[in-house]
């Protein structure tokens, strides 16, 4: 008999084994020699994600292996886009960075195994097969970190696996006429006190993309047309990537273990394309251009973890890690006039290196077993980034000149983050649970460029954040509860926002198309948050939830566009971030999910002769957002990138009497407008994504999945308008979107 053992408690596992032995022991007939014994698998259930959510003091949603595998997604971001209150900032069907509660980049803390994601890495680099679970916490906690104004998304990679795994997934997709092959292999085994898991993922993606940018400029005085230009871009690219990660763990004794967690990422891409400028009014430096480029990214990470349990229930945990990454690339653009005669060639070389060291520790001790737990910890992270860039322009007559030489072509930065935290979890009564925490963080960043005379920029920030979460259960042991949270959190400026070096914009320097630079004097945004929610948990894992939240943000950071003297030519428009004052964000969040039969039972008993309901899992969510930047006049003085609302729905149907499962989901975000500053506004059109899949189970070890992403694809449209002193400028971008199809064969070897 072969036992497949998932993560479960030792007691439950022993009980399952004893029960199996007792049930099979009495008077079992001895098979004749020619008889064939069938293989029997005893499987304990995985941790109940609904129970984890119900028992957590801070509001948390857990996405387990079943949901990670449900739709056959290629990346983690595709899983996240279907979660309540999560939106992506990319084009529909093209991925993007996940955002909680509609808040823009930087308000959502992204962690991998409880640590900050390495610089340069994207969640699109992780596949669901590498992930054990995803934890979404809608607010900061002392242990997970205070840089979580909107909340935290923690990606927990495959852990200590007692179940033996040897899974192979082969996939073949097609997106906009381009093939997308992929291979995933996961291996896990336990050998006495040693356990390990390893996952390797190979993927090749090809894309044929296109966009249209139309720029119109008119004079404020008489409305005369000063510029009318279309820029048509077509590009073709191919990317190959390798992701490998794992965990090796040794059990050193009772309650003591040591683990190593390596991670390796390598990706390479090549691209070529064309650009055409159709100028009806105004002037342009060229009429058409051919582009090509290559880029690569490598990342290696090794983390170590030691845990032990001492007398009195004291648990100690020490962590250390080292990360190194390198990104390099080159690009070429050959510009020509309308007749196709070459005008100039621009060659650019880029190279960037990052090195990070981190360490941390945690000590926890139960003051009252099962009811009162005190924990404290510390973290230290230090990193360095070196970046260089060179741009050479060659004219048609063969003469050359270096671009951006006086604008800064090299960057060195060093960053150090230290934090101390303490957290107390207490259950004074069976109906009340309280979590109180305090976290202090300090971030020091130094950066300088290779520009002669450029002084080193220094940015220091210190934040002390108290946090309080509480849960009240309406009945002892009941499934109806009320949550409340009062927290302090912050959003630190990014490295790009703090380094003074400017980067030239592609194309003409206009107020609507400015260069971009940093500001070493930025202060972090501080947020005071209030969360209230009611949850009703159902017996079979379903849940109804109604919640409200508010965030008051001080020292809001937003980019301002002004004319600056760059030192080598006339004044240029440059966009730099500034602290502009206070903002408020509030919202309403609704969620419902569960099995159809369970949801129907809430409406009342069904007739005895009624046909059984189909085995369908249903889910739906709606989030409504309102925000206001106090230093800007309305009507659209909302926080950048926050829509008015977002919604999603989905269903999974296990067709009775067949090995077929069908499912689908839809996410919808309406269009909205944002007042960026006194002169600039931006609009974003409606976004919707429809996904569907079909899963045919030939055998427990063999499945075939067919999926479609972004059905009913629609192009994305966004517009930026600048009402300057003398002209009005409008830039509208149309981005192409497409439906992606995939076939995946899932085998357990």
N, C-alpha and C positions, 0 to 999 in steps of 0.2 A: 504494500500500500504506500502510495506516495502522498506526502502531506505538503500542501501549498499553504504557507503560513504568512498572512499579511501582518501588518502592525497590529498588535493586540496586547493586552496585559498578560503577564505570565500566568496569573490565576485563571483567567478566562480560557487561555490556551490549554492549561492542564485539565480544566474541567471538561473541555470539549474532547480531549483525548480519552479521558476516563470514560465519558459517556459513550464514545464510539466503541471502546473496547468492551464495555459491559453489554451494549446492545448486540454486539456481534459474537460474544463469547459463548452463550448458552447453546449447547448441542449443535454446533455448526457442523453440517455434514462434510465429510472429507471428500473432495472432488476426485473423480477418477483421474488416472494419469493423463488421459487424452483431453481432459477438460481445459478450457481456457478461462483464466481468471480475469474479470474486468477490472480496470483501474478505477479506484475510488478516490475522490478528492474531497477533503474536509476543509471548508473555507469558513473562517470567522469573518464577521462583518467588519468593514472599515469604520473608523471613528465617525460618529454621526455629526456631520457639519452643522445640522440644525441644533443639536444639543450643545455644541460648542458655542454657537451664537447665543443661545438662551442663557447659558451659564456665565458668559463673559460680563464683567462689570462695565467696561468701556464698550460702546456700540461697535460690533465687529461682524463682518460677513466672511465666511470661509468657503472657498471654492475648492472642492476636493477633486480626486482623480476622475470620478465618474463624469463630472461636469467638464473637466478639462478635455476629456476624450470625446465628448458627446458629438460635436460637430466636425471633428477631424480638422481643426484649425491648424494652419501652418506656423503661426507665431502666437506668442502670448498676448499681444495687443488685440488680435482677433477675438480672443476669449474675453478680454476686458470690455470690449465695446458693447457687449450685450448685458453688462451688469448695471444695476440701478444707479443713476446719477453719474455714470461715467461717459464722457465724450472724448473723441479723438480730434486733434487739431489738423490732421491731414485731409487730403481730398477723399471723398467717398470711395471706399474700396481700396485705398492706397495706404492704409495704416496711419501712423502718426503717434504723437505723445499722448498718453492718457491723462485726463483731467477730471478731478472730482468736483461736484457741485458747480460745474460750469466755469470755475475760476481758471485763469490763464496759467501759463507756464511758470513753474517755481512754487506755486501754492500747494501742489501735491507732492508729498515726499515719497520717493521711489527707493525701496530697499531690496537687497538680495541677501537672503539669510540674515536679516536684521542689520545689515551694513549698507552704507550708501553705495549706489551703483558707480562703478569706475567711470571716470571722465572719458568721453568718446564712445562709450558703449550705449547701444539702443536696445530697448525691449524687443524690437523686431529680430534681434539676434538670438533670442531664446525661443525654443519650441516647447509646446505643452509636454512632450515626452521627457524633458529634462526637469520638470517641475513636480514636486510632491503636492503642493497646495498653494493657494493665493489667499492672503489675509488682507481684507480691506477694513481699516479702522477709520471711522468718520470723526476724527479729532485727534489731538496729540495726547500721548501718555509719556510719563517720565522715562520709561524704559525704552520706548521706540524712538523718541526724539521730539524736539519742540519745533522743528522746521516742517510743520504740517498744518498750515492754516486751514486747508480744505480737508486734510486727512492723510492717511498713509496707505500705500500699496506695498505690501511685503511679499516678495516672491521667494518661497521656500523651495530650494532645489531638493532633488531626491535625497532622502535621509538614510539612516540605518535600516536596511530592509532585511527582515527575516524571511520573507517569502522569496523563493527562488524564482528568478526571472531570466528569460532569454527570449526577448521579443524583437521581432524584425518588422518594420513598416516600410513598404515601398509605395511611392506616390508619383503620379504623373499629372500635372496640371496644364491648363491652357488659358492664357490671359491675353486678350486682344491679339490673337493669332500667334502667340509665342508660347513654346513649350517650357514647362517648369518641372524638371525631374527632381526627386528627392529620395533620400534613404535615411532611416533612423534605426539604431540598434541599441537596445538596453539590456544590460546583463547585471544580475545581482545574485549573491549567494552568501551563505554563512558557513564558515568552517571553524567549528568549535568556538573559540573566543574571538575569532576574526570574522568580520563581515565587510562586504564591499559592494558597491554598485558603480557601474560605469555606463555612460551614455555617449554615443557618437552620432552626430547628425551631419550629413552632407546635403548640400542644396545648390542647385543652379537656377537662377532666375534670369529671364530675358524680358525686356520691356521695349515697347514702341510707343513713345509718349509724345505729346504735343500740347502747345498752349498758344494763346493769342493775347497780346497786350496792346491795348489801344490807349494812346495818350493824346488828350485834347487840351489846348491852352487858349484861353480867350482873354482879351483885355477887359478890365473892370470898367473902364470909362465908357466905351462904346460897344463892347461885345464883339469886336473884330477878332477873327480867327488868326492866332499867331502860330499855332502848331496843331497839326493833325497827322498822327503817325500810327501805323500798325506794325507791330513786331511779331512775326510768325516764327515760332521755334518748333523744330522737329528733332527728336533725338532717339537713338537706339542704343541700348546698353545691355551688357551681359555681366552678371555677378556670380561668382562662385564662393561658397563659404563652407567652413569646417568649424563645428562647435563640438568640443569634447569636455566632459566634466565627470566628476565622480566623488566618492567618499570612501575612505578606508578607515575602519574603526576597530580598535582593540579594546576588549574588556579586560581591564587590569586587575579587577577584583570586585568585591561587593560594592556597588555604587560608584565605581571609578572606571573611567574610560578615557581614551585618547583617540583623536580623529584627525586625519589630514584630508583636505578638500581642494584638489587641484581643479583648475578651469583654464581652458585654452580656446581662443577664438582667432580665426584667420579668415579674412575675406579679401578678394581681389575683384576689381571691376574694370571694364574697358567700355568706352562710349564714343560715339561719333554722331554728328548731327549737322544741321544747317539752320541758318537764321536769315530771314528776309525782312528788310525794312521797306515799307510802302509809305512814302512821305508825300502827303497831299498839300501840306502847308508847313513852313519852317524849313530847317536844314538838318542834315545828318552827315556824319563823318564817312559813312559807307552805305551801300545799298544791299549787300549780301555778304554772308560769311560762312565758312566751313569750319567746324569745330571737331576736335578729337581730344581724348584724354585717357589716362590710366590712373588708378588709385589703389591703395592697399591699406589694410588695417590689421594689426596684430596685437593681441592682448594675452598675457599670461598672468595667472593669479594663483597663489597658494595660501590657504588659510589653515591654521591649526587650532584645535580646541581641546582643552583638558577639563574634565569634570570629576568631582569627587564628593562623597558624602561623609561627614564627620559625626561625631557624637552629638547628641542633642538635636539631630535633624538639620544641622548646618550644611548647606550645599555651597560649594565653591566652583566657579567657572572662570577659566582664563582663556583669552583668545589672542591670536597674533596673525598678521597677514602681510603679504607683500604683493604688489601689483606693478606690472610694467607694461606699457603700451607704446606703440609707434604707428603713426599715420603718415603716409607719404603719397605724393601724387604729382602729376604733370599734366598740363593742358596746352593746346595750341589753337589759335584762332587766326585764320587767314581771311582778311577783309578785302572786298573788291567793290568796284563801282557797278553801275547798272548794266554796263556792257560786259561785265565779267573780268575786266582787267584788274590784276592784283594791285592793291594799294599799300598794304602793310601786313606784317605778321607779328603776333604777340605770343610769346612763350612764357609760361609761368611754371616754376618749380616750388613745391611746398614740402615741408618736413616738420613733424611735431613729435615730441617724446614726453611721456609722463611717467613718473616714478612715485609710488605711494607706499608708505609703511603705516600700519595701524595696529593698535593693541587695545585691549580692554579687559575688564573683569567684572564679575558679579558675585555677590554673596547674598544668600537668602536663608531665612530661618523661620520656621513656623512658631509663633508665640503661643498659639492655641491650635492644636492639630486639626486641620480641615476647616478652620474658621478665621485664622488670623496669620497673615504672612507678611514679613518685613523683608524688603530687598533693597540693596544699594549697589551702585556700580560706578565705573569710570570708563572713559574712552579717550584715546589720544590718536590723532591722525595727522600725518605730516606728508606733504607732497611737493613735487617740483615739476614744472612744465617748461620745456624749451621749444621754441617755435621759430622757424625761419621761412622766409619767402623771398623769391627773386622774380622779377618780371622784366623781360627784355623785349623791346619793340624794334623790329627791323622794317625800315621803309623800302619802298619799291626800288630806290636807287642803291640799296645795299647799306645805307647808313644805319647805325644802331644807337639806341639810348636806353638807359635803365630807368624804368618807371618806379615811382614810389620811393626813390632813394632817400628823399628828405621827409617822407611821410611815415617812416618806420617800417623796416623790413625784417626785424627780429624781435623776439619777445622772450623774456625770462621771468618766471613768476615762482614764488614759494608761498605755500599756505600751510597753516597749522591750526587744527581745531582740537580743543580740549573740552571735556564735559564731565560733570559730576552729577549724579542723580540719586534720589531716594524715593522709594514707593512703598506704601502701606496698603495692603488689601485686607479688609475686615468684614466679617459677616456677623454683626452683633445679634441678629435674630434670623430665623429661617426665611423671613420675608425681606430683610434688608441686606444689601451688600454695598460697601463703600470702598472706593479706591482713591487715595490721596497721594499726590506726588509733587516733587520739586526738582527742577532741572536747571543747572547753570551751565551755559556754554560761552566759550570765548573763541573767536575766529580772528586770526592775524593773517593778512595777505600783503605780500610785497611784490611789486612788478615793475619792470623797466623794459624799454625798447632799445634797439640798437641805434636810434637816432642820436646824432651828436648833440650834446647839451640837454638831452632829455633827463630830467631828474627821476629818481626812483619814487614810484607811488606807493603809499602805505595806507592800508585800511584796517582799522581795528574795530571790532564790535563785541559787546558783552551783553548777554541776555539772561535774565533769571525768570523762569516760567513756572508759576504754581499751577497745578491741575487737580481738579476734583471731579470724580465720576460717581454716580450712585444709581442703584437699581432697587425698585420696590415691587415685589411680587404680590398681586392682589390677594392670592390665597397661598398658604403654605404648600410648596410643592406644585403649585399651579403653573399654567402655561401662559397666563396673562400678566404682563409686567409693564412698568413705566420706567423710563430711563431719563437721566438728567446729567448734564455735564457743564461745568464752568471752567474754562481753560484760558491760558495765555500761550501764544505761539508767535512765531516770527518767520519771515522770509528774508534770507540773506541775499545780498547782491551777488550775481554771478561774476566769474572772473572776467568775462568779456565786458560786463558793465563797469567794472572797476578800473581796468587798464586804459590809460589815456589814449593809446594808439588808435588812430582812425583807419578805416578801411574804405577805399574808394568804391563808389557804386558803379555797377556796370551800365554803360550808356551815358547820356547827357546828365550833367549835374543840375538837377532841378529841385525846387522845394518839395516836390512830390516824389523825387528820387534822390535823396541826399546820401552823402557819405555817412558812415557810422563810426562812432567813437565811444569811449568810456569816460567814467567820472570817479576818480579815486576818493572823493569826499562823500560818497553815498553812505547813508545810514540804513540799517535794516528796517524793514516794515514790521511793526509790532501789531499783533491782533489779539483782541479780547473776544472770546467766543462763548456763546450759550447754545446748548443743544437740549431739546426735549423730544421724547418719542414714546409712543405706545405700541407694544407688540403683542399680537395674539398668535401663539405657536400651536399648530395642529398636531395630532397624534402621529401622523404618518410623515412628518417632516415639513408640512406646509406652514406658511406664515402670512399674517396680515400686519402691516406696519404703517403708522402715520407719524411723521416727525416734522419738526420745525427747527430752524437754526438761524443764528445771527452772528455776524462777524463785524466788529468795529476795527478798522485798520488805520493806524497812524503812520505818518511818513511814507505814504504811498509813492512808489517809484513809477514814473512814466517818462518816455522819451520826448524831448523838446527839440525842435528844428530851428537852428539859427545860422546866420552867416558868420564864418570864421576865416581868419587869415591862416592859411596852411603854410606859408613861408616860401613857396616856390612859384606862386602864380596869384591870380586875382582871388577875391573872396569866393569861398565855396559854401554850399549848404551842407551842414553837418548835423546829424541827429545824435544827441547825447542824453542819457537818463538823468533825471533830477528827482529829488524828493519834493512832492507838490502839495502835501497836506493829508487830509483825512478822507476816508471812504467808508461806506457801510454796505454790507451784503446780507440778505436774508432770503429764506426760501422755505418751501413746503415740499416734503418728500413722501410719496405714497408707493407702497409695494405690496403685491399679492402673488403668491405662488403656492402650488400644491397639486395633488392628483385630482382629476375631474370628479371621481366618486366622493372624495373627501370634501371637496368644495360644495358639491351638490347636497351632501348631508347637512350642511349648515343651513340650507334653505328649508329643510323639513324632511320627514320620512317619505320614502317612495313606496308605491304600491307593490304588494307582494309578487304580482305577476308581471311587473315591469321588466323589460329587457335590461340586462346588465350594461352599465356604461362602458364605453371603450377605455382601454388603458392609456389614458392621455395625461401627461403632465403639462400644466398651464402655468404661465408666469406673465406678469405685467407690472409696469412701473411708470410713474409720472412724477416729474420734478419741476417745480415752478420757482424761478429766481427773480429777485429784484435787487438792484444795487444802485448806488449814487456816489459820485465823486464830488465832494463839497466845494472844491475850488473851481469847478467848471459849471457853467450854466447849462440847463437842459435844452431840449427834452430827452436826449439820448446820452446823458452823462453817466452811463453805466461803467462798470469795470470792464476793461479790455477783454474780449473773447468770451464774455458771458452772455449766452442767449437768454431769451425770456422764459423758455421752458424746454424740456426734452422729455421724450417718452419712448418706451420700448415694450414689445410683447413677443411671446414665443410659445411654441407648443411642441411636444414630442409624443408620438403615437406609436405604441407597440401593437402592431396589427395582430389581433387574436387569431390563433391557429396557424400562423406563418412565422418564419424567422426574420420578418421584415420590420424595421423601425423607420418611421418617417418623421421629419421634424423641420422646423423653420423658425425664423425670427425676423423682426423688423425693428429698426431704431430710427427715430425721427427727431430732427432739430430744426425748428423754423428759422427763417432768415431774420436778421436784426441789424440795427445801425448803432454805431458807437461814436460819441464825440471825443476824439483823441486829445485835442486841445482847443484853444479858442478859434483856430483857423482850420483845423483838419478834422474830417469825419471819414468813417469807413463803414461800408455795408457788406454783409455776407449773406448769400442766398440760402434757401432751404436745402437741408441735407437729409437724405434718407438712404438707408442701406437695408436690403432684403437678402437674407441668406436662407438656403434650404439644403437638406441632405437626405440620403437614403442609405440605410445600413442593412446588409444581408448577412446573416450569421450562418455560415455553412456548418460550423462546428465551434465549440468553445475556443478552439485554438486557431480558427481561421475565419476571418471576416473581410467583407468587401464593402467599401464606403465610396459613394459618389456624392460630391457636394458642389454647390454653386454659391459664389459670393458676389454680392452687389448686383443681384438681379434688378431689372428695370433701371440700369445705370443712367445717370444724368450728369452732364458736365457741371463743374462748379464755377460759380461766378462771384467775384469780389470786386469792390470799387473803393478807391480812396480819392477824396476831394480836398483840395487846398484852396481856400479863399485868401489869397495874398493881398498885399497892399495895392498892387497894380494889375495882377492877373488872377484868373481862376483856372486851376489845373485839375484835370480828372484823369485817373488811370484805372482802366477796367481790365481785369484778367479773366479769361476763359480757360479752364483746365479740363483736359479730356479725361473721361472716366470710362471704365469698361467692366464687363462681367468676367469673373475668373471661374473656371471649371477645374475640378480635380477628381482623380480616381486614386484610392489608396487601398492597398492590400495589407492587412494586419495579420501577422502570424506569430504564434508562440511556439518556439522551437523546443 
